[in-house]
Amino acid sequence: LEKLGYIYQPHTSAGRVPTDKGYRYFVNLMVTETNLLARKSERNIQHKVLEQHMRYEKLIDLAAKTLAEATGNVGIVGVSGLIYSHGLANLLSKPEFQDHENVIKAAEIMDRMHELVSEIPRVVNPIVFIGRESPFSAAAGCSLVVTGFETPYNTLGRLAVLGPTRMNYEKVISVVGEIKEMLESWQNNNSQIEYDNTKAGNNRKMSHIRLKKQKEKNNA
């Protein structure tokens, strides 16, 4: 190293110390390694963000399924352009939809779901649109219970239940409120551990909601 100019001996009784060239080599090497670590860290962060985003999408989908199962109607959740809906079979099984014309109208609503959800008012508390009051379901003889919820993307998501005008409004409003609370609690947990615990808790809570509503249905 001394012959290469990386170290030198200041005087005969001293040990070898780095030269300016030696320090430059060390700094360049350190910067290169730091850049590699930074790029690796950036990739890890991007991966975690993407993974968390995908997990949130699954949670949104689960919320729509729970709305449908707990209310026996159509559950709809929309966030950042993504729309999840479940329960069309629930709607079509209602007596109102034994009429062929109503079935076609309901199918049209589902086909235009992305467009129609954007027409749902931006609200923060549950509101009810009965029959013709609804932004898009009057033609099919339906009512809509809808609320907004805060998302991790600093946007307002939409949570809705679409069902016949004779739906059990008290029950549906209760379920919508519980799912809204669950979705908003998710974003308050920033660490992965907190997220995993919240997700497990939310799954249990959704299961509890379904079981509770099923018991109510059986006892009715």
N, C-alpha and C positions, 0 to 999 in steps of 0.2 A: 504493500500500500504506500510505503514511503517512496519507493521508486516511481510509483504512478502519480505521486504528488498529492495524495489524499491525507497524509499525516506527515508531521515533521517533529524534530526534537529541538525545542527552543535553545537549550544549552546542554552541555555534556552530562550534567547530573539530573536532568529532567526526563520525564517520560515522554512518549509520543502523544501529540495532540492533533486534532484535525486542522487541516489548512482550510483556507477559504473554499478551495476546490472540493475538499472533503465535506464541508458543511453544505455546499451547494448540491453535491450528490445526495446527501442525506435529506435535504429539504425537498429536492425534486422527487425522490423516492417516496417521501412521506406524503407529498401532495398527490402523487399518482395513486397511492394506496387509499388516501382519504377520498379521492374522487371515485374510486372503485367502490368504497364502502358507502359513499353518498348515493351512488347510482343503485347499489344493492338495497340500501335503506329506502330509497324512493320507490323502487319496485315493490318492496314489502308493504309500504304504505298504500300504494295503488292497489295491490292485491287485497289488503285488508278492507279498503274502502269498497272495492268491487264486491268482495265477499259479504260485507255487511249490507250493501245495497241489495244483493240477491236474497239475503236472509230476510230483509225487510219486505221484499216483494212476496216471499212465501208467507210472511205474517199477514200481509194484506189479503192474499188469496184465502188464507185460513179464516180471516175475519168475515169475508163474504160468504164462505161456506157456513160458518157458524150462524150468521144472520139468517140464512135460508133455512137451516135445520131448526133453529130455535123458534122461528116465527111461522114456518110452514108456507112461506112466500118466496119472493125473489130477493136475494141479498145482493146489494151493489156497493162496491167500494172503488172510488176513483182517486188517484194521486199522481201528479206530475205526468199527465197524459196516459197513464196506465189505468185500464178499467178491468175490474174483476167482477164477475157476476155468477151467481149460482142459484138454482131453484126454479128454473123454467118449468120443470115437470110438476113442481108444487102448484104453480099457477094454473097450468093446464088441467090439473086434476080437479079444480074447483068447478062446481055446478055451472057457474056463469060461462065457463069455457067449453061446455058441451055444444055450444053454438059455434058452427063452423066459421062464421064471420068474425067472431071475437078471437078465435084461435089465430086467424090470419093477422088481425090487428096486433095481437100480442107478439107474434113472430116479427112483425115489422118493427115493433119497439125494440126488441132484442137485437135485430139487425142494425139498427141505427143507434145502438147504445152509446158509442163514443161521442157521437154528435149531440145526442140528447142529454147526456150527463153534464156537458158543458153549459146547458141551459138551466141546470139546477141552481137556484139562488145560493149565494155565498152566505151561509148562516153559521153561527157558532152554537146555537141551542136547537134541539129538535123542534121542527115545525111539521104540521100535517097539511097536505093538500088533498082535499076530498073530491073525488070525481073530476068535474070540469075545472076545478081550481088548479089541478096538477099541470105542470109545464108541458108534459108530454103523454100522459096516460089516459086522458079523458075519453079518447075514442074507443078504448078497450074496456071502459067501465071500471077503471082501477083508481086506487088512491095511492099516495106516496107519503111516507114518513122519512124526513131527511134531516141531517145535521152536518155541520162541518167539523173537522178536527185538524189540529196542528200536526204537521209532518216534520221529519228531521231535515227536510230540504227548504225550510222557511216558506212553505206554501200551505194553502188551506186545502186539505183533502175533503172528499164528499163521501158520506155514508148514507145509504138509503135502503128502504124496504118498499118494494112494489107489490101490491096485493089487491084483492077485490075491495070494493067500497065497504063491505060488511066485515072487514078484518077486525080483529081484536086490538083496537088502538092502544089501550092501556098497556097491554102486554108488549106490543111492538115498540112503543116508545121506551119502555123499560129496557128492552134488549138493546135497542139502538144506543141508549145512554151508556149502558155497561160496556159495549164494544168501543164506543168513542173514548171512554175513560181508559180502557186497556191500551188502545193504540197510542194515545198521548203519553201514557206512562213509559212507553218504549223509548222515546227520544230523550228522556231524562237520565238514561243509563248509558254513559259514554264508554266505559271500559268493556272489553270483551267478556270478562267474567260477569260483570253486572248484566251485560246483554244476555248471556246464556241463562243466568238465573231468572231474568225477566221473561225470557222466551218460555222457559219451563213453567214459570208461574202463569203466564198468559195462556199456555196450552191447558193447564189445569183449570184456569178460570173459565175458558171457553167450554171445556168439558162439563164444568159445574153448571154453566148457563144452560147447556143442552139438556143435562139431566134434570135440572130444576123445571125447565119448560116442559119436558116430557112427562114429569110427574104431574104437573098442572093439567096437562092434556089428558092423562089417564084418569085423573080424579074428576075431570069435568063431566 
